[in-house]
Amino acid sequence: MILDLDIGNTLTKWRLKKSSSNEIIDRGSIWTRDRWENSESIPDFRDIKVMRVSNVGGKEVLAEVERIARRFRVPLHVARSTIKFAGVRNAYKEPEKLGIDRWLGLLAAYHGFGACFVVDCGSAITIDVVKADGGHLGGYIAPGIRLMKESLKLGTKNVAIDPDDSHKGLMNFGISTQEAVSHGIYLSALGHITLAYRQAFNTTQIKLPIILTGGDAQLVAGGLEIESFCWPDMVYAGLELMFPVTDEEKLGNLSGKPTKKNEIGLADLVGSC
């Protein structure tokens, strides 16, 4: 079996996949700083034939993964950001400093859609744009919805904030302090993405597909006025592209690529650019 790890600063997500097919067997998560080896929240390493890793959790966490891989004699593939891969050219002056989760996500998105506008809606909202020729334009990073809520909690006494709001009603004016905070944060996130999309359109003159991933992807998709696709496994798909193991992966058939659009269009955003 294949163990894919997406190691974040706070949470590590894992996915277990058959090495003989594209079938996903199991998935889960564990706090990044917890000990993994004896945790019930992670698979038995004795069953693993190969590991693929995206790591933004730091050197100490990666060293722990490497130690476990050595102990169980599991081949380990650690993804790195490079100047070019799979037809995409990294825009960073120091390519290795582009977050590997962003790099893997935009590689998968470009492989699946061509020119695209990639948004990771996690602790931070990261945006990356890739042109039709594979040129990465760069991107933006801003606080994510939950991080903004937590930040405002610290500075606003006695304001409870629901961390699991639905997008329904979040565009309305708040009629309580709690609603005003929650709705305002949601509009801030949408505004950040919308303005970035306009900048991308002004630069490329193309109505790019928006590819969303991360914990708040569905929440954000519900408020966007442009067609979008949610791809929860986009970072894992980048690992498949970089380190193909199964026959399907070697053919470029990546797991979980979305085919159905999230169309919540109230207006044609590009027409107003």
MIDRENZA-634963 format. One line per field, with one value per residue (C-alpha): chain; y, x, z; residue number from 1; residue in three letters. Coordinates in steps of 0.5 Angstrom, whole numbers, plus 500, padded with zeros to 3 digits. Layout:
# MIDRENZA-634963
unit A, ...
y Y, ...
x X, ...
z Z, ...
pos NUM, ...
code ala, ...
***
This chain:
# MIDRENZA-634963
unit A, A, A, A, A, A, A, A, A, A, A, A, A, A, A, A, A, A, A, A, A, A, A, A, A, A, A, A, A, A, A, A, A, A, A, A, A, A, A, A, A, A, A, A, A, A, A, A, A, A, A, A, A, A, A, A, A, A, A, A, A, A, A, A, A, A, A, A, A, A, A, A, A, A, A, A, A, A, A, A, A, A, A, A, A, A, A, A, A, A, A, A, A, A, A, A, A, A, A, A, A, A, A, A, A, A, A, A, A, A, A, A, A, A, A, A, A, A, A, A, A, A, A, A, A, A, A, A, A, A, A, A, A, A, A, A, A, A, A, A, A, A, A, A, A, A, A, A, A, A, A, A, A, A, A, A, A, A, A, A, A, A, A, A, A, A, A, A, A, A, A, A, A, A, A, A, A, A, A, A, A, A, A, A, A, A, A, A, A, A, A, A, A, A, A, A, A, A, A, A, A, A, A, A, A, A, A, A, A, A, A, A, A, A, A, A, A, A, A, A, A, A, A, A, A, A, A, A, A, A, A, A, A, A, A, A, A, A, A, A, A, A, A, A, A, A, A, A, A, A, A, A, A, A, A, A, A, A, A, A, A, A, A, A, A, A, A, A, A, A, A, A, A
y 500, 507, 512, 520, 525, 532, 535, 542, 547, 544, 538, 532, 529, 522, 518, 510, 508, 501, 500, 496, 501, 508, 505, 510, 505, 510, 517, 521, 526, 527, 533, 535, 535, 529, 522, 518, 511, 509, 513, 510, 516, 513, 507, 501, 502, 495, 495, 501, 499, 507, 513, 520, 527, 534, 537, 545, 542, 543, 539, 536, 533, 531, 528, 524, 521, 519, 515, 511, 510, 507, 503, 500, 500, 504, 508, 515, 520, 527, 533, 539, 546, 546, 551, 547, 541, 537, 543, 549, 554, 557, 564, 565, 568, 562, 557, 552, 557, 556, 552, 545, 544, 550, 547, 541, 544, 548, 542, 538, 543, 545, 538, 537, 544, 547, 555, 556, 560, 556, 557, 553, 555, 553, 556, 561, 563, 562, 564, 562, 563, 559, 561, 557, 556, 553, 560, 561, 568, 568, 569, 572, 569, 572, 569, 564, 564, 561, 564, 571, 569, 566, 573, 577, 573, 575, 582, 582, 580, 576, 575, 568, 566, 560, 556, 552, 557, 555, 560, 561, 568, 570, 575, 578, 584, 582, 584, 582, 583, 575, 575, 582, 579, 572, 575, 580, 575, 571, 577, 579, 572, 573, 580, 577, 572, 576, 582, 577, 573, 580, 581, 575, 576, 583, 580, 573, 576, 569, 567, 562, 556, 557, 550, 550, 546, 546, 545, 551, 550, 548, 554, 559, 556, 557, 565, 566, 568, 565, 557, 553, 546, 543, 538, 536, 531, 536, 536, 528, 529, 533, 527, 522, 527, 527, 520, 516, 509, 506, 504, 510, 515, 513, 515, 521, 519, 523, 521, 526, 530, 534, 534, 538, 545, 549, 554, 560, 565, 571, 576, 575, 577, 577, 582, 587, 587
x 500, 502, 502, 501, 503, 501, 504, 502, 504, 498, 495, 498, 493, 494, 492, 492, 492, 493, 499, 496, 490, 488, 483, 483, 483, 483, 485, 485, 489, 493, 496, 503, 507, 504, 508, 506, 509, 504, 498, 491, 490, 495, 496, 501, 507, 508, 503, 506, 510, 512, 511, 510, 511, 509, 512, 511, 512, 519, 525, 524, 518, 521, 526, 521, 518, 525, 527, 520, 521, 528, 526, 520, 525, 520, 522, 521, 520, 520, 517, 521, 520, 524, 525, 521, 517, 511, 511, 510, 515, 516, 516, 520, 527, 529, 524, 526, 522, 515, 511, 511, 504, 503, 507, 504, 497, 499, 502, 496, 491, 495, 496, 488, 486, 491, 491, 488, 487, 489, 486, 488, 483, 486, 489, 492, 488, 494, 493, 497, 496, 499, 498, 497, 504, 506, 508, 507, 505, 506, 501, 498, 498, 493, 490, 485, 477, 479, 485, 482, 476, 481, 485, 479, 477, 483, 482, 474, 471, 465, 464, 463, 464, 461, 467, 463, 458, 455, 455, 448, 446, 453, 453, 447, 448, 450, 444, 448, 456, 457, 454, 457, 464, 463, 460, 465, 470, 467, 466, 474, 476, 471, 474, 481, 480, 475, 480, 486, 482, 481, 488, 489, 484, 487, 494, 492, 486, 483, 477, 481, 478, 478, 481, 479, 482, 483, 478, 474, 474, 466, 465, 468, 466, 459, 460, 464, 460, 465, 465, 470, 472, 473, 479, 480, 486, 490, 496, 496, 495, 501, 505, 502, 504, 511, 512, 508, 507, 501, 499, 494, 499, 504, 499, 497, 490, 490, 486, 480, 480, 473, 469, 463, 463, 461, 456, 454, 454, 450, 454, 459, 465, 470, 465, 466, 474
z 500, 499, 505, 502, 508, 507, 513, 515, 521, 525, 522, 518, 513, 511, 506, 504, 497, 494, 490, 485, 483, 484, 490, 496, 502, 508, 510, 517, 520, 526, 530, 527, 534, 536, 536, 530, 531, 537, 535, 533, 528, 523, 519, 521, 518, 517, 511, 508, 501, 500, 503, 499, 503, 502, 509, 511, 518, 519, 519, 526, 523, 517, 521, 525, 518, 516, 522, 522, 514, 516, 522, 517, 511, 507, 501, 502, 497, 499, 495, 494, 490, 484, 478, 473, 473, 469, 464, 470, 471, 478, 478, 485, 484, 490, 487, 493, 498, 495, 500, 497, 498, 494, 488, 489, 488, 482, 479, 479, 477, 471, 469, 470, 467, 464, 465, 472, 478, 484, 491, 498, 503, 509, 515, 510, 504, 498, 491, 485, 478, 472, 465, 459, 457, 464, 467, 474, 475, 483, 488, 494, 501, 507, 513, 512, 515, 521, 523, 522, 527, 532, 531, 532, 538, 542, 541, 542, 548, 549, 542, 540, 533, 530, 527, 522, 519, 512, 506, 506, 509, 510, 505, 509, 513, 520, 525, 531, 533, 532, 525, 523, 525, 522, 515, 515, 515, 510, 505, 507, 504, 498, 497, 497, 492, 487, 487, 486, 480, 477, 477, 474, 468, 467, 466, 462, 459, 460, 464, 468, 472, 479, 483, 490, 496, 503, 509, 507, 500, 500, 504, 499, 493, 496, 495, 489, 483, 478, 476, 481, 482, 489, 489, 496, 494, 490, 494, 494, 486, 486, 490, 485, 479, 482, 484, 480, 483, 480, 473, 473, 476, 471, 465, 469, 471, 478, 484, 485, 479, 480, 473, 476, 477, 483, 479, 484, 479, 480, 475, 470, 474, 468, 465, 470, 470
pos 1, 2, 3, 4, 5, 6, 7, 8, 9, 10, 11, 12, 13, 14, 15, 16, 17, 18, 19, 20, 21, 22, 23, 24, 25, 26, 27, 28, 29, 30, 31, 32, 33, 34, 35, 36, 37, 38, 39, 40, 41, 42, 43, 44, 45, 46, 47, 48, 49, 50, 51, 52, 53, 54, 55, 56, 57, 58, 59, 60, 61, 62, 63, 64, 65, 66, 67, 68, 69, 70, 71, 72, 73, 74, 75, 76, 77, 78, 79, 80, 81, 82, 83, 84, 85, 86, 87, 88, 89, 90, 91, 92, 93, 94, 95, 96, 97, 98, 99, 100, 101, 102, 103, 104, 105, 106, 107, 108, 109, 110, 111, 112, 113, 114, 115, 116, 117, 118, 119, 120, 121, 122, 123, 124, 125, 126, 127, 128, 129, 130, 131, 132, 133, 134, 135, 136, 137, 138, 139, 140, 141, 142, 143, 144, 145, 146, 147, 148, 149, 150, 151, 152, 153, 154, 155, 156, 157, 158, 159, 160, 161, 162, 163, 164, 165, 166, 167, 168, 169, 170, 171, 172, 173, 174, 175, 176, 177, 178, 179, 180, 181, 182, 183, 184, 185, 186, 187, 188, 189, 190, 191, 192, 193, 194, 195, 196, 197, 198, 199, 200, 201, 202, 203, 204, 205, 206, 207, 208, 209, 210, 211, 212, 213, 214, 215, 216, 217, 218, 219, 220, 221, 222, 223, 224, 225, 226, 227, 228, 229, 230, 231, 232, 233, 234, 235, 236, 237, 238, 239, 240, 241, 242, 243, 244, 245, 246, 247, 248, 249, 250, 251, 252, 253, 254, 255, 256, 257, 258, 259, 260, 261, 262, 263, 264, 265, 266, 267, 268, 269, 270, 271, 272, 273
code met, ile, leu, asp, leu, asp, ile, gly, asn, thr, leu, thr, lys, trp, arg, leu, lys, lys, ser, ser, ser, asn, glu, ile, ile, asp, arg, gly, ser, ile, trp, thr, arg, asp, arg, trp, glu, asn, ser, glu, ser, ile, pro, asp, phe, arg, asp, ile, lys, val, met, arg, val, ser, asn, val, gly, gly, lys, glu, val, leu, ala, glu, val, glu, arg, ile, ala, arg, arg, phe, arg, val, pro, leu, his, val, ala, arg, ser, thr, ile, lys, phe, ala, gly, val, arg, asn, ala, tyr, lys, glu, pro, glu, lys, leu, gly, ile, asp, arg, trp, leu, gly, leu, leu, ala, ala, tyr, his, gly, phe, gly, ala, cys, phe, val, val, asp, cys, gly, ser, ala, ile, thr, ile, asp, val, val, lys, ala, asp, gly, gly, his, leu, gly, gly, tyr, ile, ala, pro, gly, ile, arg, leu, met, lys, glu, ser, leu, lys, leu, gly, thr, lys, asn, val, ala, ile, asp, pro, asp, asp, ser, his, lys, gly, leu, met, asn, phe, gly, ile, ser, thr, gln, glu, ala, val, ser, his, gly, ile, tyr, leu, ser, ala, leu, gly, his, ile, thr, leu, ala, tyr, arg, gln, ala, phe, asn, thr, thr, gln, ile, lys, leu, pro, ile, ile, leu, thr, gly, gly, asp, ala, gln, leu, val, ala, gly, gly, leu, glu, ile, glu, ser, phe, cys, trp, pro, asp, met, val, tyr, ala, gly, leu, glu, leu, met, phe, pro, val, thr, asp, glu, glu, lys, leu, gly, asn, leu, ser, gly, lys, pro, thr, lys, lys, asn, glu, ile, gly, leu, ala, asp, leu, val, gly, ser, cys
***
